[in-house]
Every structure is written in structure tokens, then in C-alpha cells.
């Protein structure tokens, strides 16, 4: 059995104070939230070496993994990242000022725009992605490979079930 953590204490307190409550989901989601926050903070520090935030990295990474010509419409970017158009605009403004993306008219839609990753942006995101993955690998090294695979499968199943319910 794994070492006890703060989440165990929280669950025990609820069991003691409200015996009929059944706080077991807190054991799962409390840890997911804490892990996400800790890893997010670590990623933020990593990307700061390139003077970008995690959100800005996400924009650059979405463009890079879209394949050549590394161009998407703002709506495609926002949908891929589950962002509002307002949240996307601020990120794009900062990235454009830094020379990492370029906005241009969409030839297929006179009212539309295209966002393209610049060569500087491509180099930066590739370096930052490698560094971010190194952080993630280091953190996951706490688990044997088989457990990492099992955890990924369990989280995929849970995410799929939650996503299906939300539809």
C-alpha cells in the first residue's frame, strides 16, 4: 500500500464528521486536482525559460502538431484547446508580438483569419516540448512503466465516461 497523504486525512475527516456521506470520490479527484496543479506549476516554470506561459505553449504546440503548414483558424485553435475566443485573442496577441505566430487573411473566407507558426515559433515550441516532456517523464518515474500504462488506461476510461455524460 502506498504511503498516506493529505487526501487520506481529508477523506477520514469527512468519514468521521459525516459517517453516511461516502467521500471515496475525493480520494480520486482530490489527487487528480493536486497532481494537475503541481505538474502545471512545474510546466509553467519550465516554459518560462522561453518566456512563454503554459497557455501560450498550448497554442504553439497545437499549431506544431497540426502539421505543415502549421496553420489553423482561430476557431480551430480555440476548439482544440477548449478556450473561448476571448481567451484565445490575448494569447495570440502576445505570441504575435513575440514573433512566434503570424496572423493573415484566410483566402477561403474574406472575414476569417489564419494563424501560422513562424520558424522562430516552431523552433521554440520544439525545444519547450522536449523540456516539458522531460519534466513529465521525471515525475512519472515514481511509477513502474506498467503502472504508468495502467494509469493512462484508467484515466482514458474515466475521461471518456465523463465526456459521454456531458454530451
Backbone as CSV, one residue per row, in Angstrom:
resi,resn,N_x,N_y,N_z,CA_x,CA_y,CA_z,C_x,C_y,C_z
1,UNK,0.841,-1.186,0.000,0.000,0.000,0.000,0.888,1.251,0.000
2,UNK,0.455,2.257,-0.727,1.215,3.499,-0.831,1.183,4.261,0.493
3,UNK,2.152,5.137,0.636,2.232,5.995,1.820,1.005,6.898,1.887
4,UNK,0.538,7.166,3.094,-0.618,8.043,3.293,-0.263,9.472,2.906
5,UNK,-1.277,10.208,2.456,-1.065,11.596,2.078,-2.162,12.474,2.667
6,UNK,-2.107,13.763,2.357,-3.087,14.713,2.890,-4.515,14.381,2.464
7,UNK,-4.667,13.823,1.282,-6.012,13.488,0.805,-6.627,12.404,1.692
8,UNK,-5.818,11.454,2.118,-6.327,10.430,3.046,-6.893,11.083,4.303
9,UNK,-6.188,12.083,4.816,-6.653,12.782,6.008,-7.983,13.495,5.787
10,UNK,-8.132,14.111,4.620,-9.380,14.809,4.291,-10.540,13.817,4.222
11,UNK,-10.311,12.699,3.555,-11.361,11.679,3.429,-11.737,11.141,4.812
12,UNK,-10.754,10.882,5.642,-11.031,10.387,7.001,-11.822,11.402,7.817
13,UNK,-11.475,12.674,7.685,-12.224,13.700,8.411,-13.689,13.707,7.997
14,UNK,-13.966,13.608,6.706,-15.361,13.568,6.251,-16.064,12.308,6.751
15,UNK,-15.370,11.176,6.744,-15.976,9.935,7.258,-16.334,10.087,8.736
16,UNK,-15.445,10.726,9.480,-15.689,10.917,10.907,-16.848,11.881,11.150
17,UNK,-16.845,12.991,10.415,-17.846,14.029,10.646,-19.200,13.721,10.011
18,UNK,-19.180,12.999,8.920,-20.435,12.655,8.218,-20.385,11.186,7.828
19,UNK,-20.628,10.266,8.762,-20.477,8.826,8.507,-21.234,8.304,7.282
20,UNK,-22.359,8.874,6.932,-23.119,8.376,5.791,-22.767,9.012,4.466
21,UNK,-21.795,9.900,4.436,-21.525,10.694,3.242,-20.881,9.897,2.093
22,UNK,-20.018,8.949,2.338,-19.270,8.199,1.316,-18.347,9.116,0.500
23,UNK,-17.263,9.599,1.094,-16.374,10.559,0.428,-15.314,9.936,-0.479
24,UNK,-15.438,8.669,-0.857,-14.411,7.985,-1.649,-14.024,8.723,-2.935
25,UNK,-14.968,9.367,-3.653,-14.535,10.085,-4.870,-13.495,11.166,-4.591
26,UNK,-13.502,11.724,-3.384,-12.491,12.730,-3.033,-11.093,12.146,-3.086
27,UNK,-10.974,10.860,-2.804,-9.656,10.204,-2.832,-9.089,10.208,-4.247
28,UNK,-9.959,10.091,-5.243,-9.514,10.099,-6.641,-9.333,11.527,-7.141
29,UNK,-10.424,12.311,-7.066,-10.379,13.641,-7.672,-9.512,14.612,-6.888
30,UNK,-9.427,14.453,-5.586,-8.526,15.298,-4.802,-7.089,15.122,-5.260
31,UNK,-6.719,13.884,-5.547,-5.356,13.623,-6.030,-5.169,14.106,-7.465
32,UNK,-6.176,13.917,-8.310,-6.072,14.413,-9.687,-5.868,15.922,-9.677
33,UNK,-6.664,16.644,-8.884,-6.531,18.106,-8.812,-5.156,18.503,-8.305
34,UNK,-4.678,17.852,-7.268,-3.372,18.209,-6.705,-2.237,17.905,-7.672
35,UNK,-2.307,16.753,-8.320,-1.284,16.395,-9.306,-1.293,17.410,-10.444
36,UNK,-2.490,17.733,-10.950,-2.589,18.695,-12.058,-1.989,20.040,-11.667
37,UNK,-2.257,20.487,-10.454,-1.714,21.777,-10.016,-0.196,21.711,-9.902
38,UNK,0.319,20.662,-9.275,1.769,20.544,-9.084,2.505,20.404,-10.421
39,UNK,1.982,19.575,-11.302,2.620,19.394,-12.603,2.481,20.666,-13.432
40,UNK,1.315,21.304,-13.371,1.112,22.558,-14.091,2.097,23.621,-13.649
41,UNK,2.321,23.721,-12.344,3.291,24.694,-11.835,4.696,24.378,-12.337
42,UNK,5.041,23.092,-12.366,6.362,22.676,-12.850,6.511,22.991,-14.345
43,UNK,5.454,22.725,-15.117,5.481,23.034,-16.550,5.612,24.540,-16.765
44,UNK,4.890,25.313,-15.970,4.940,26.778,-16.087,6.385,27.266,-15.876
45,UNK,7.057,26.731,-14.869,8.460,27.117,-14.621,9.351,26.701,-15.788
46,UNK,9.087,25.548,-16.354,9.879,25.061,-17.483,9.722,25.979,-18.692
47,UNK,8.469,26.306,-19.045,8.218,27.139,-20.226,8.676,28.580,-20.025
48,UNK,8.787,29.005,-18.793,9.260,30.370,-18.510,10.673,30.582,-19.049
49,UNK,11.449,29.515,-19.196,12.797,29.649,-19.767,12.732,30.199,-21.193
50,UNK,11.592,30.016,-21.864,11.404,30.530,-23.217,10.491,31.759,-23.209
51,UNK,10.224,32.283,-22.025,9.377,33.475,-21.855,7.958,33.277,-22.380
52,UNK,7.438,32.057,-22.214,6.052,31.777,-22.570,5.360,31.123,-21.386
53,UNK,4.048,31.273,-21.354,3.231,30.620,-20.334,2.804,29.245,-20.838
54,UNK,2.206,28.470,-19.963,1.678,27.171,-20.355,0.591,27.336,-21.411
55,UNK,-0.258,28.340,-21.259,-1.306,28.594,-22.236,-0.745,28.962,-23.599
56,UNK,0.298,29.759,-23.602,0.937,30.134,-24.864,1.631,28.928,-25.487
57,UNK,2.243,28.093,-24.650,2.822,26.851,-25.149,1.749,26.014,-25.837
58,UNK,0.575,25.931,-25.219,-0.513,25.126,-25.795,-0.881,25.602,-27.192
59,UNK,-0.922,26.914,-27.408,-1.221,27.452,-28.741,-0.136,27.014,-29.724
60,UNK,1.112,27.228,-29.355,2.224,26.875,-30.237,2.245,25.374,-30.519
61,UNK,2.023,24.572,-29.491,2.038,23.111,-29.654,0.885,22.645,-30.541
62,UNK,-0.274,23.268,-30.402,-1.423,22.901,-31.239,-1.122,23.185,-32.704
63,UNK,-0.516,24.339,-32.973,-0.127,24.653,-34.351,0.926,23.675,-34.856
64,UNK,1.923,23.379,-34.037,3.017,22.498,-34.469,2.517,21.088,-34.775
65,UNK,1.658,20.567,-33.933,1.207,19.191,-34.142,0.126,19.086,-35.221
66,UNK,-0.353,20.237,-35.720,-1.332,20.211,-36.814,-0.661,19.832,-38.129
67,UNK,0.663,19.878,-38.187,1.400,19.534,-39.397,1.538,20.726,-40.323
68,UNK,2.413,20.554,-41.311,2.631,21.642,-42.255,1.324,22.006,-42.934
69,UNK,1.069,23.264,-43.139,1.909,24.442,-42.984,1.830,25.078,-41.598
70,UNK,1.415,24.313,-40.572,1.328,24.806,-39.183,0.410,26.023,-39.095
71,UNK,-0.752,25.890,-39.736,-1.713,26.979,-39.833,-3.105,26.482,-39.454
72,UNK,-3.778,27.241,-38.605,-5.161,26.945,-38.214,-5.936,28.247,-38.090
73,UNK,-7.241,28.150,-38.215,-8.108,29.292,-37.942,-8.201,29.464,-36.430
74,UNK,-8.399,30.687,-35.948,-8.525,30.898,-34.503,-9.599,30.009,-33.859
75,UNK,-10.713,29.784,-34.570,-11.770,28.931,-34.025,-11.289,27.493,-33.860
76,UNK,-10.492,27.008,-34.813,-9.947,25.660,-34.705,-9.009,25.560,-33.506
77,UNK,-8.182,26.556,-33.336,-7.277,26.587,-32.184,-8.066,26.576,-30.879
78,UNK,-9.042,27.460,-30.784,-9.825,27.584,-29.560,-10.557,26.282,-29.253
79,UNK,-11.143,25.652,-30.269,-11.874,24.402,-30.055,-10.933,23.300,-29.592
80,UNK,-9.758,23.229,-30.188,-8.788,22.205,-29.820,-8.319,22.366,-28.380
81,UNK,-8.296,23.613,-27.910,-7.779,23.905,-26.576,-8.883,24.149,-25.552
82,UNK,-10.160,24.020,-25.963,-11.299,24.258,-25.084,-11.247,25.654,-24.470
83,UNK,-11.020,26.651,-25.325,-10.935,28.045,-24.895,-12.026,28.868,-25.558
84,UNK,-12.371,29.987,-24.937,-13.254,30.947,-25.580,-12.434,31.759,-26.578
85,UNK,-13.114,32.394,-27.521,-12.380,33.213,-28.487,-11.683,34.380,-27.784
86,UNK,-12.295,34.905,-26.717,-11.656,35.989,-25.967,-10.352,35.553,-25.321
87,UNK,-10.341,34.367,-24.750,-9.112,33.841,-24.149,-8.038,33.601,-25.186
88,UNK,-8.455,33.193,-26.369,-7.506,32.933,-27.442,-6.896,34.229,-27.964
89,UNK,-7.683,35.276,-28.071,-7.203,36.542,-28.635,-6.017,37.091,-27.857
90,UNK,-6.087,37.088,-26.539,-4.984,37.594,-25.726,-3.711,36.797,-25.933
91,UNK,-3.846,35.486,-25.993,-2.666,34.646,-26.230,-2.069,34.925,-27.600
92,UNK,-2.931,35.014,-28.603,-2.437,35.265,-29.957,-1.753,36.622,-30.056
93,UNK,-2.308,37.625,-29.385,-1.677,38.953,-29.384,-0.254,38.869,-28.837
94,UNK,-0.080,38.205,-27.704,1.257,38.095,-27.089,2.217,37.313,-27.978
95,UNK,1.726,36.211,-28.547,2.587,35.379,-29.394,2.964,36.086,-30.687
96,UNK,2.037,36.864,-31.224,2.344,37.614,-32.444,3.384,38.700,-32.156
97,UNK,3.228,39.415,-31.043,4.219,40.454,-30.675,5.608,39.845,-30.486
98,UNK,5.650,38.606,-30.013,6.939,37.933,-29.797,7.498,37.329,-31.088
99,UNK,6.751,37.406,-32.178,7.232,36.870,-33.448,7.118,35.362,-33.558
100,UNK,6.251,34.754,-32.735,6.135,33.297,-32.722,4.999,32.783,-33.603
101,UNK,4.002,33.636,-33.850,2.925,33.307,-34.780,2.676,34.521,-35.670
102,UNK,1.990,34.257,-36.776,1.635,35.330,-37.711,0.151,35.187,-38.033
103,UNK,-0.557,36.297,-37.988,-1.954,36.333,-38.424,-1.981,36.763,-39.883
104,UNK,-2.848,36.127,-40.668,-3.007,36.531,-42.064,-4.453,36.267,-42.482
105,UNK,-4.900,36.959,-43.518,-6.269,36.730,-44.001,-6.427,35.294,-44.491
106,UNK,-7.610,34.743,-44.283,-7.921,33.400,-44.761,-8.364,33.507,-46.214
107,UNK,-7.631,32.916,-47.149,-8.003,33.050,-48.564,-9.355,32.415,-48.884
108,UNK,-9.826,31.500,-48.057,-11.107,30.835,-48.293,-12.283,31.571,-47.651
109,UNK,-11.983,32.551,-46.800,-13.046,33.276,-46.083,-12.585,34.712,-45.876
110,UNK,-13.175,35.636,-46.596,-12.732,37.035,-46.530,-12.786,37.615,-45.128
111,UNK,-13.691,37.118,-44.301,-13.803,37.649,-42.938,-12.906,36.898,-41.951
112,UNK,-12.332,35.800,-42.382,-11.578,34.953,-41.482,-10.096,35.243,-41.444
113,UNK,-9.461,34.689,-40.432,-8.015,34.783,-40.263,-7.411,33.399,-40.197
114,UNK,-6.135,33.352,-40.443,-5.348,32.150,-40.237,-4.213,32.499,-39.291
115,UNK,-3.883,31.559,-38.430,-2.749,31.723,-37.521,-1.692,30.717,-37.948
116,UNK,-0.502,31.210,-38.196,0.586,30.356,-38.665,1.764,30.448,-37.709
117,UNK,2.337,29.318,-37.405,3.539,29.235,-36.588,4.716,29.740,-37.412
118,UNK,5.476,30.678,-36.879,6.653,31.186,-37.588,7.806,30.197,-37.389
119,UNK,8.860,30.293,-38.187,10.023,29.436,-37.964,10.598,29.594,-36.544
120,UNK,10.616,30.815,-36.034,11.086,31.041,-34.661,10.164,30.339,-33.671
121,UNK,8.856,30.436,-33.898,7.892,29.775,-33.034,8.033,28.265,-33.084
122,UNK,8.295,27.742,-34.277,8.469,26.284,-34.419,9.684,25.809,-33.634
123,UNK,10.785,26.502,-33.763,11.994,26.103,-33.030,11.749,26.172,-31.525
124,UNK,11.124,27.259,-31.088,10.866,27.437,-29.658,9.970,26.327,-29.125
125,UNK,8.860,26.029,-29.821,7.921,25.038,-29.297,8.535,23.637,-29.301
126,UNK,9.377,23.350,-30.256,10.020,22.039,-30.264,10.965,21.895,-29.071
127,UNK,11.730,22.934,-28.771,12.617,22.898,-27.605,11.818,22.825,-26.305
128,UNK,10.777,23.654,-26.204,9.968,23.688,-24.989,9.222,22.367,-24.793
129,UNK,8.754,21.759,-25.886,8.051,20.478,-25.784,8.980,19.395,-25.248
130,UNK,10.201,19.361,-25.745,11.173,18.366,-25.240,11.433,18.581,-23.748
131,UNK,11.603,19.826,-23.354,11.856,20.121,-21.937,10.639,19.763,-21.078
132,UNK,9.447,20.077,-21.565,8.231,19.743,-20.825,8.040,18.244,-20.682
133,UNK,8.332,17.507,-21.743,8.236,16.042,-21.671,9.266,15.466,-20.707
134,UNK,10.443,16.054,-20.657,11.464,15.591,-19.710,10.961,15.747,-18.274
135,UNK,10.293,16.860,-17.993,9.706,17.072,-16.666,8.659,16.003,-16.392
136,UNK,7.767,15.769,-17.349,6.712,14.779,-17.158,7.289,13.380,-16.964
137,UNK,8.304,13.033,-17.754,8.939,11.718,-17.591,9.548,11.579,-16.198
138,UNK,10.236,12.624,-15.752,10.865,12.588,-14.429,9.821,12.374,-13.342
139,UNK,8.695,13.059,-13.456,7.645,12.924,-12.450,6.988,11.545,-12.508
140,UNK,6.792,11.023,-13.706,6.170,9.704,-13.841,7.096,8.571,-13.434
141,UNK,8.393,8.843,-13.360,9.339,7.806,-12.954,9.059,7.270,-11.548
142,UNK,8.181,7.930,-10.807,7.780,7.414,-9.494,6.982,6.117,-9.634
143,UNK,6.474,5.837,-10.842,5.691,4.632,-11.106,6.425,3.733,-12.088
144,UNK,6.349,2.415,-11.894,6.877,1.500,-12.914,6.122,1.693,-14.239
145,UNK,6.749,1.363,-15.339,6.167,1.560,-16.663,4.788,0.917,-16.788
146,UNK,4.636,-0.300,-16.251,3.346,-0.991,-16.354,2.256,-0.195,-15.637
147,UNK,2.598,0.399,-14.488,1.627,1.204,-13.746,1.309,2.503,-14.479
148,UNK,2.306,3.077,-15.148,2.053,4.272,-15.949,1.046,3.959,-17.048
149,UNK,1.229,2.818,-17.721,0.315,2.410,-18.783,-1.076,2.143,-18.227
150,UNK,-1.142,1.483,-17.099,-2.439,1.175,-16.467,-3.138,2.469,-16.042
151,UNK,-2.393,3.395,-15.461,-2.968,4.675,-15.051,-3.509,5.437,-16.263
152,UNK,-2.740,5.464,-17.349,-3.197,6.140,-18.574,-4.491,5.503,-19.080
153,UNK,-4.566,4.169,-19.040,-5.782,3.473,-19.484,-6.970,3.805,-18.583
154,UNK,-6.757,3.801,-17.280,-7.836,4.105,-16.337,-8.331,5.536,-16.514
155,UNK,-7.409,6.467,-16.664,-7.795,7.871,-16.851,-8.514,8.072,-18.186
156,UNK,-8.086,7.354,-19.234,-8.760,7.426,-20.532,-10.210,6.947,-20.392
157,UNK,-10.399,5.838,-19.681,-11.747,5.304,-19.463,-12.606,6.290,-18.688
158,UNK,-12.049,6.867,-17.619,-12.794,7.825,-16.811,-13.131,9.076,-17.624
159,UNK,-12.166,9.606,-18.343,-12.397,10.795,-19.160,-13.463,10.518,-20.211
160,UNK,-13.397,9.363,-20.845,-14.401,9.002,-21.855,-15.796,8.930,-21.258
161,UNK,-15.911,8.330,-20.085,-17.224,8.215,-19.431,-17.768,9.588,-19.055
162,UNK,-16.922,10.446,-18.511,-17.361,11.784,-18.128,-17.743,12.591,-19.365
163,UNK,-16.937,12.508,-20.415,-17.211,13.244,-21.647,-18.530,12.778,-22.253
164,UNK,-18.768,11.492,-22.244,-20.012,10.940,-22.802,-21.226,11.444,-22.016
165,UNK,-21.113,11.523,-20.709,-22.218,12.022,-19.873,-22.522,13.483,-20.149
166,UNK,-21.469,14.254,-20.468,-21.633,15.693,-20.684,-22.315,16.014,-22.006
167,UNK,-22.343,15.054,-22.913,-22.943,15.305,-24.250,-24.417,15.360,-24.178
